[in-house]
């Protein structure tokens, strides 16, 4: 048997490849099929099944494209949801054979009603691992507020109660030595406070994961798991529907998006459509100059997550400014979260725009040292509420980027400069660029962010308080 976790850091997502005796299965694949096809080809194996732990909200799964290219069966746990593709709806306890090993379906409602885990047994029949999807993470459990209103009268309290029962009746009775393989790690919005570790023994999780504390009553569990939850990103329910109803082939999305536009053509498309221009270059290069009305979302950060958080409609038309060798990567990562309407990219990148003699814009910025010398500066911390609550500059406002359209309402004085900072400078530049594209010219980005502020010793900070949530 071969088992491999295929982890994608920008989405904090884990897919899995399992192979035995020439047959393979993929669990929770991402949108692009190539990594899984190449992995199976390496073993000269045929992909027999594609197992889905639930209808994902934070990314568009690759189940449909991968099934079309391999002939594999798509498998979900118990669900009455009608889908736009053929699938096997498994029963609780149903066994699937892959070569000489098996996966058993354990229906574990709570994160969503159809959520299921898959219990892995090796060639000898020994239980060796469990693929827990968003039911159980390392150090946490899946948030139970994402599937509300999918079923009539379903509430987050009811889902949390189902999750409590699933954990105690289906997972905690299993042997301590089996390995937990979750669908996400630290950085995902599907849980509150996940570990940076992406696997662990179930026995260790029983000792260290608050949600598996055997002394917790159901009422205590519900209160604990719901405490600290923030509203999920707006794109989550749209991704759920794409995963249920179906989507355009990634190959077609790439063909459409890989359209090279000269500076003149790029400007024409931008003016004649409702496209948002996303500049994905390094933040320091963006600061030096960018196409007017562009917004910065750098490809080397949590790119897809921030696009999904800040652009509320996955059907939004998009134009790309990127380093030429990374254009396909950008389009692929947009498609991972359902943004399939890329209209093209600026041929030759921003350098071509400048060489063509076209006007460009810049974001005003200051260093931490320069900021410390500005008297009565209005400092705005755009980190998450939990980060701000843990430690911040005394007197700083909090305007989290996560809820931009609400928090931007705090900027009421057009004659005042606002100095925006995040942890290291990535998010604050996103915030400043969006505001600037909307006509605000009084936003100043603080280079180096809170990290440099701490290290400089030039600012008074609040006492550190360990956060109870990372949302």
C-alpha positions as CSV (number, residue, x, y, z in Angstrom):
1,X,0.0,0.0,0.0
2,X,1.1,3.5,-0.8
3,X,-0.4,6.6,0.9
4,X,0.6,10.1,0.2
5,X,-0.7,13.5,1.5
6,X,-0.8,16.1,-1.3
7,X,-0.8,19.3,0.6
8,X,-1.5,22.8,-0.9
9,X,-0.2,25.4,1.5
10,X,-2.0,28.5,0.0
11,X,-5.4,26.8,0.7
12,X,-4.1,24.8,3.7
13,X,-5.8,21.9,2.0
14,X,-4.8,18.2,2.0
15,X,-5.8,15.7,-0.7
16,X,-4.8,12.1,-0.5
17,X,-3.5,9.5,-2.9
18,X,-3.9,5.8,-1.9
19,X,-2.6,2.9,-4.1
20,X,-2.7,-0.9,-3.7
21,X,-2.0,-3.6,-6.3
22,X,-2.5,-1.3,-9.3
23,X,-5.7,0.4,-8.1
24,X,-5.8,3.9,-6.6
25,X,-8.2,6.3,-4.9
26,X,-8.0,10.1,-4.5
27,X,-9.6,11.8,-1.5
28,X,-10.8,15.4,-1.7
29,X,-8.9,16.4,-4.9
30,X,-8.3,20.0,-5.9
31,X,-9.5,21.4,-9.3
32,X,-6.4,20.5,-11.4
33,X,-6.2,16.8,-12.3
34,X,-2.6,16.7,-13.5
35,X,-0.9,16.0,-10.1
36,X,-3.2,13.0,-9.4
37,X,-2.9,11.6,-13.0
38,X,0.9,11.9,-12.8
39,X,1.0,10.3,-9.4
40,X,-1.0,7.3,-10.5
41,X,1.0,7.0,-13.7
42,X,4.2,6.8,-11.6
43,X,2.8,3.6,-10.0
44,X,1.2,2.4,-13.3
45,X,-2.1,2.4,-11.3
46,X,-5.7,3.1,-12.4
47,X,-7.7,5.6,-10.3
48,X,-10.8,3.6,-9.3
49,X,-12.5,6.0,-6.9
50,X,-12.7,9.6,-6.0
51,X,-13.9,10.0,-2.4
52,X,-15.4,13.2,-1.2
53,X,-15.7,13.9,2.5
54,X,-18.4,16.5,2.0
55,X,-19.5,19.3,-0.4
56,X,-16.6,21.7,0.2
57,X,-17.1,25.4,0.8
58,X,-13.5,26.8,0.7
59,X,-12.5,25.4,-2.7
60,X,-13.9,23.8,-5.8
61,X,-13.1,20.2,-5.8
62,X,-11.6,18.4,-8.8
63,X,-13.9,15.4,-8.7
64,X,-15.8,16.1,-11.9
65,X,-12.8,16.7,-14.2
66,X,-10.9,13.9,-12.6
67,X,-13.7,11.4,-13.1
68,X,-14.1,12.5,-16.7
69,X,-10.4,11.8,-17.4
70,X,-10.2,8.5,-15.5
71,X,-13.6,6.9,-15.5
72,X,-13.4,6.7,-11.7
73,X,-16.5,6.7,-9.6
74,X,-17.2,9.7,-7.4
75,X,-18.3,8.6,-3.9
76,X,-20.0,10.7,-1.2
77,X,-21.4,9.6,2.2
78,X,-25.2,9.5,2.9
79,X,-26.9,12.5,1.2
80,X,-30.2,13.3,-0.5
81,X,-28.6,16.2,-2.4
82,X,-29.2,16.0,-6.2
83,X,-26.0,16.8,-8.1
84,X,-25.1,17.7,-11.6
85,X,-22.9,14.6,-12.1
86,X,-23.1,10.9,-11.5
87,X,-22.1,9.7,-8.0
88,X,-22.3,6.8,-5.7
89,X,-24.1,7.7,-2.5
90,X,-22.7,5.3,0.1
91,X,-24.3,4.1,3.2
92,X,-22.8,4.3,6.7
93,X,-20.5,1.3,7.1
94,X,-20.2,0.5,3.3
95,X,-16.9,-0.9,2.3
96,X,-14.9,0.0,-0.8
97,X,-12.0,-2.1,-2.0
98,X,-8.9,-0.7,-3.6
99,X,-6.5,-3.4,-4.6
100,X,-5.9,-5.3,-1.3
101,X,-7.0,-2.6,1.1
102,X,-10.4,-1.2,2.0
103,X,-12.1,2.1,3.0
104,X,-15.2,2.1,5.2
105,X,-17.6,5.0,5.2
106,X,-18.4,6.5,8.6
107,X,-21.2,9.0,8.3
108,X,-20.2,11.9,10.7
109,X,-22.7,14.8,10.3
110,X,-21.9,18.0,12.0
111,X,-19.6,20.2,9.9
112,X,-22.2,19.5,7.2
113,X,-25.0,16.9,7.2
114,X,-23.4,14.7,4.5
115,X,-19.9,14.9,6.1
116,X,-18.3,11.4,6.2
117,X,-15.0,10.0,7.2
118,X,-13.2,7.1,5.6
119,X,-11.6,4.4,7.7
120,X,-8.5,2.8,6.1
121,X,-7.7,-0.9,6.6
122,X,-4.5,-2.4,5.3
123,X,-3.9,-5.7,3.5
124,X,-4.2,-7.6,6.8
125,X,-7.5,-5.9,7.7
126,X,-5.9,-3.7,10.4
127,X,-7.3,-0.2,10.9
128,X,-4.4,2.1,10.1
129,X,-5.9,5.5,9.4
130,X,-8.9,7.7,9.1
131,X,-9.6,10.4,6.5
132,X,-11.6,12.9,8.5
133,X,-12.3,15.7,6.0
134,X,-13.5,18.7,8.0
135,X,-15.0,16.7,10.8
136,X,-11.8,16.4,12.8
137,X,-8.6,18.5,12.4
138,X,-5.4,18.4,14.2
139,X,-6.1,20.4,17.4
140,X,-9.6,21.4,16.3
141,X,-12.9,20.3,14.6
142,X,-14.8,21.7,11.6
143,X,-16.9,24.7,12.2
144,X,-20.6,23.8,12.3
145,X,-22.0,27.1,10.9
146,X,-21.4,26.7,7.2
147,X,-24.3,24.4,6.3
148,X,-27.1,26.4,7.9
149,X,-30.3,26.8,5.9
150,X,-29.2,24.1,3.5
151,X,-31.8,22.0,5.3
152,X,-34.9,23.6,6.7
153,X,-34.6,24.6,10.4
154,X,-31.0,23.6,10.5
155,X,-29.0,25.8,12.9
156,X,-25.4,25.9,14.0
157,X,-26.4,24.7,17.4
158,X,-28.1,21.6,15.9
159,X,-25.1,20.9,13.7
160,X,-22.7,21.3,16.7
161,X,-24.9,18.7,18.5
162,X,-24.6,16.3,15.6
163,X,-20.8,16.9,15.5
164,X,-20.6,16.0,19.2
165,X,-22.4,12.7,18.6
166,X,-20.4,11.9,15.5
167,X,-17.1,12.4,17.3
168,X,-18.1,10.3,20.3
169,X,-19.9,7.6,18.5
170,X,-17.9,7.1,15.3
171,X,-14.4,8.4,15.9
172,X,-13.4,8.3,19.6
173,X,-14.1,4.6,19.9
174,X,-11.4,3.8,17.3
175,X,-8.0,2.6,18.3
176,X,-5.5,5.2,19.6
177,X,-2.7,4.2,17.1
178,X,-4.6,5.0,13.9
179,X,-3.4,8.1,12.0
180,X,-5.8,11.0,11.5
181,X,-5.6,12.5,8.0
182,X,-7.7,15.8,7.9
183,X,-8.6,17.9,4.9
184,X,-7.1,21.1,6.3
185,X,-4.3,22.5,8.4
186,X,-3.5,25.9,10.0
187,X,-4.7,28.8,7.9
188,X,-8.0,27.4,6.7
189,X,-11.2,29.2,7.6
190,X,-12.9,25.9,8.1
191,X,-11.8,25.7,11.7
192,X,-11.0,28.1,14.5
193,X,-7.5,27.2,15.8
194,X,-5.9,24.3,13.8
195,X,-2.4,23.0,14.4
196,X,0.3,23.5,11.8
197,X,0.7,19.7,11.9
198,X,-1.2,17.9,9.2
199,X,-1.4,14.4,10.7
200,X,-1.3,12.9,14.2
201,X,-2.3,9.7,16.0
202,X,-5.9,9.6,17.2
203,X,-4.6,8.8,20.7
204,X,-2.7,12.0,20.9
205,X,-5.7,14.0,19.6
206,X,-7.8,12.4,22.4
207,X,-5.2,13.9,24.9
208,X,-4.7,17.3,23.3
209,X,-7.7,18.3,21.2
210,X,-10.3,20.2,23.3
211,X,-13.2,18.8,21.2
212,X,-12.3,15.2,22.2
213,X,-12.3,15.8,25.9
214,X,-14.4,12.9,27.2
215,X,-15.6,15.1,30.2
216,X,-17.3,17.7,27.9
217,X,-21.1,17.5,28.0
218,X,-22.9,18.1,24.8
219,X,-24.0,21.6,26.0
220,X,-20.4,22.5,26.9
221,X,-19.1,21.2,23.6
222,X,-21.7,23.3,21.6
223,X,-20.8,26.4,23.5
224,X,-17.0,25.8,23.1
225,X,-17.2,25.0,19.4
226,X,-19.3,28.0,18.6
227,X,-17.4,30.5,20.6
228,X,-15.2,32.9,18.6
229,X,-16.7,32.0,15.2
230,X,-16.7,34.9,12.7
231,X,-18.9,35.1,9.5
232,X,-17.4,32.9,6.8
233,X,-16.1,34.4,3.5
234,X,-18.9,35.3,1.0
235,X,-17.6,32.9,-1.6
236,X,-18.1,29.8,0.5
237,X,-21.8,29.1,-0.4
238,X,-21.0,29.7,-4.0
239,X,-18.3,27.1,-4.0
240,X,-20.7,24.7,-2.3
241,X,-23.1,25.1,-5.2
242,X,-20.3,24.6,-7.8
243,X,-19.3,21.4,-6.0
244,X,-22.9,20.2,-6.1
245,X,-24.2,21.4,-9.5
246,X,-20.9,21.2,-11.5
247,X,-18.6,23.6,-13.2
248,X,-16.7,24.4,-16.4
249,X,-13.7,22.2,-17.2
250,X,-10.4,23.6,-15.9
251,X,-8.9,23.1,-19.4
252,X,-11.6,25.4,-20.9
253,X,-11.0,28.0,-18.1
254,X,-7.3,28.0,-18.9
255,X,-7.9,28.3,-22.6
256,X,-10.1,31.3,-22.0
257,X,-7.9,33.0,-19.4
258,X,-4.5,32.6,-21.2
259,X,-5.3,35.4,-23.6
260,X,-2.4,37.7,-24.0
261,X,-3.4,41.4,-24.3
262,X,-1.2,44.2,-25.4
263,X,-1.3,47.3,-23.2
264,X,-3.8,49.0,-25.6
265,X,-6.0,45.9,-25.7
266,X,-5.7,45.4,-21.9
267,X,-6.9,49.0,-21.3
268,X,-9.7,48.6,-23.8
269,X,-11.0,45.5,-22.1
270,X,-10.7,47.1,-18.7
271,X,-12.8,50.1,-19.9
272,X,-15.4,48.1,-21.8
273,X,-16.1,45.5,-19.1
274,X,-16.7,45.3,-15.4
275,X,-13.4,43.4,-14.9
276,X,-11.4,43.8,-11.8
277,X,-7.6,44.2,-12.4
278,X,-5.6,42.0,-10.0
279,X,-1.9,42.6,-9.8
280,X,-0.3,39.4,-8.4
281,X,3.4,40.5,-8.4
282,X,5.6,40.9,-5.3
283,X,4.4,43.6,-2.9
284,X,7.6,45.6,-3.2
285,X,7.4,45.7,-7.0
286,X,3.7,46.7,-6.8
287,X,4.6,49.6,-4.6
288,X,6.9,50.9,-7.3
289,X,4.1,51.3,-9.7
290,X,1.0,49.6,-11.1
291,X,-1.8,49.9,-13.7
292,X,-4.3,52.5,-12.4
293,X,-7.3,51.0,-10.5
294,X,-5.4,47.7,-10.0
295,X,-5.8,45.9,-6.7
296,X,-2.8,44.0,-5.2
297,X,-3.3,40.4,-4.2
298,X,0.2,38.8,-4.4
299,X,0.5,35.3,-5.7
300,X,3.0,34.4,-3.0
301,X,0.5,34.9,-0.2
302,X,-2.8,33.2,0.5
303,X,-3.9,34.4,-2.9
304,X,-7.0,32.4,-3.7
305,X,-8.4,32.8,-0.2
306,X,-8.0,36.6,-0.4
307,X,-9.6,36.8,-3.8
308,X,-12.5,34.7,-2.5
309,X,-12.8,36.9,0.6
310,X,-12.7,40.3,-1.2
311,X,-14.6,39.6,-4.5
312,X,-18.1,38.6,-3.4
313,X,-19.2,37.1,-6.7
314,X,-17.3,34.1,-8.2
315,X,-18.6,35.2,-11.6
316,X,-16.7,38.4,-11.4
317,X,-14.7,39.2,-14.6
318,X,-11.0,39.5,-13.9
319,X,-7.9,40.8,-15.7
320,X,-4.5,39.8,-14.6
321,X,-1.1,41.5,-14.2
322,X,1.5,38.9,-13.4
323,X,5.1,37.9,-14.0
324,X,4.9,36.2,-17.5
325,X,6.0,32.8,-16.3
326,X,3.3,32.7,-13.6
327,X,0.1,33.5,-15.5
328,X,-1.1,30.0,-15.8
329,X,-0.5,29.5,-12.1
330,X,-2.6,32.6,-11.3
331,X,-5.5,31.4,-13.5
332,X,-5.4,27.9,-11.9
333,X,-5.4,29.3,-8.4
334,X,-8.3,31.5,-9.2
335,X,-10.2,28.5,-10.5
336,X,-9.5,26.6,-7.4
337,X,-12.0,28.8,-5.6
338,X,-14.4,29.1,-8.5
339,X,-13.3,32.3,-10.2
340,X,-13.4,31.1,-13.8
341,X,-14.0,34.4,-15.7
342,X,-10.4,35.5,-16.4
343,X,-10.6,37.6,-19.6
344,X,-6.9,37.7,-20.2
345,X,-3.6,39.0,-19.0
346,X,-1.2,41.9,-19.7
347,X,1.3,40.6,-22.2
348,X,4.8,41.4,-21.0
349,X,3.5,42.4,-17.6
350,X,3.7,45.8,-16.0
351,X,7.1,46.5,-17.7
352,X,5.3,46.4,-21.1
353,X,2.7,48.9,-19.7
354,X,5.5,51.3,-18.7
355,X,7.5,50.8,-22.0
356,X,4.3,51.7,-23.9
357,X,4.4,55.1,-22.1
358,X,1.2,54.7,-20.2
359,X,0.4,56.4,-16.9
360,X,0.8,54.3,-13.8
361,X,-0.1,54.8,-10.1
362,X,1.7,54.2,-6.8
363,X,0.6,53.6,-3.2
364,X,2.1,56.0,-0.7
365,X,4.1,54.1,1.9
366,X,6.3,54.8,5.0
367,X,8.8,52.8,7.0
368,X,8.2,52.0,10.6
369,X,11.0,54.5,11.6
370,X,9.3,57.2,9.5
371,X,5.9,56.5,11.0
372,X,7.3,56.8,14.6
373,X,8.3,60.4,13.9
374,X,4.9,61.5,12.7
375,X,3.1,63.3,15.5
376,X,-0.5,62.0,16.3
377,X,-0.5,59.6,13.4
378,X,-3.8,57.7,12.9
379,X,-2.6,54.1,12.8
380,X,-5.0,51.4,11.5
381,X,-4.4,47.7,12.2
382,X,-6.1,45.7,9.5
383,X,-5.2,42.3,10.9
384,X,-7.9,39.9,12.1
385,X,-9.8,40.7,15.3
386,X,-8.0,37.8,17.1
387,X,-4.6,39.1,16.1
388,X,-5.5,42.7,17.2
389,X,-6.9,41.4,20.5
390,X,-3.7,39.4,21.2
391,X,-1.4,42.5,20.9
392,X,-1.5,45.8,19.1
393,X,-0.1,49.3,19.0
394,X,-1.7,51.4,21.8
395,X,-4.4,53.7,20.2
396,X,-4.5,51.9,16.9
397,X,-7.9,51.4,15.2
398,X,-8.9,47.9,14.1
399,X,-10.3,47.5,10.6
400,X,-9.9,43.8,9.5
401,X,-9.3,43.2,5.8
402,X,-11.5,40.1,6.2
403,X,-14.6,42.3,6.3
404,X,-13.4,45.1,4.1
405,X,-16.7,46.5,3.0
406,X,-17.8,47.0,6.6
407,X,-14.5,48.1,8.1
408,X,-13.7,50.7,5.4
409,X,-16.7,52.8,6.7
410,X,-14.4,53.9,9.6
411,X,-12.4,56.2,7.2
412,X,-14.6,59.2,7.5
413,X,-12.1,62.0,7.4
414,X,-10.9,62.7,3.8
415,X,-8.4,65.3,5.1
416,X,-6.6,62.9,7.4
417,X,-4.0,60.4,6.5
418,X,-4.5,56.8,7.7
419,X,-1.5,54.6,8.2
420,X,-2.4,51.0,7.5
421,X,-0.5,48.0,8.8
422,X,-0.9,44.3,9.0
423,X,1.6,41.6,10.3
424,X,4.3,42.0,7.6
425,X,2.9,44.3,4.8
426,X,1.0,41.9,2.5
427,X,-2.6,42.5,3.7
428,X,-2.2,46.3,4.3
429,X,-1.1,46.8,0.7
430,X,-4.2,44.9,-0.5
431,X,-6.4,47.1,1.7
432,X,-4.6,50.3,0.5
433,X,-4.8,49.3,-3.1
434,X,-8.6,48.6,-3.0
435,X,-9.3,51.9,-1.3
436,X,-7.2,53.7,-3.8
437,X,-9.1,52.1,-6.7
438,X,-12.2,53.5,-5.1
439,X,-10.9,57.0,-5.0
440,X,-9.3,57.2,-1.5
441,X,-6.0,59.1,-1.8
442,X,-5.2,59.4,1.9
443,X,-4.2,55.9,2.7
444,X,-0.5,55.2,3.6
445,X,0.9,51.6,3.7
446,X,3.3,50.8,6.5
447,X,6.1,48.7,5.2
448,X,7.2,45.8,7.4
449,X,3.9,45.9,9.4
450,X,3.5,44.9,13.0
451,X,6.5,42.7,12.9
452,X,8.8,45.6,12.3
453,X,6.9,47.7,14.8
454,X,7.5,45.1,17.5
455,X,11.2,44.8,16.7
456,X,11.8,48.5,16.5
457,X,10.9,49.3,20.1
458,X,9.5,52.6,18.9
459,X,5.8,52.0,19.6
460,X,3.9,51.3,22.8
461,X,2.2,47.9,22.6
462,X,-0.6,46.4,24.7
463,X,0.2,43.4,26.9
464,X,0.1,40.1,25.0
465,X,-2.9,37.9,25.4
466,X,-2.9,34.4,23.9
467,X,-5.7,34.2,21.3
468,X,-8.4,31.6,21.7
469,X,-9.2,31.6,18.0
470,X,-7.3,32.3,14.8
471,X,-10.4,33.6,13.0
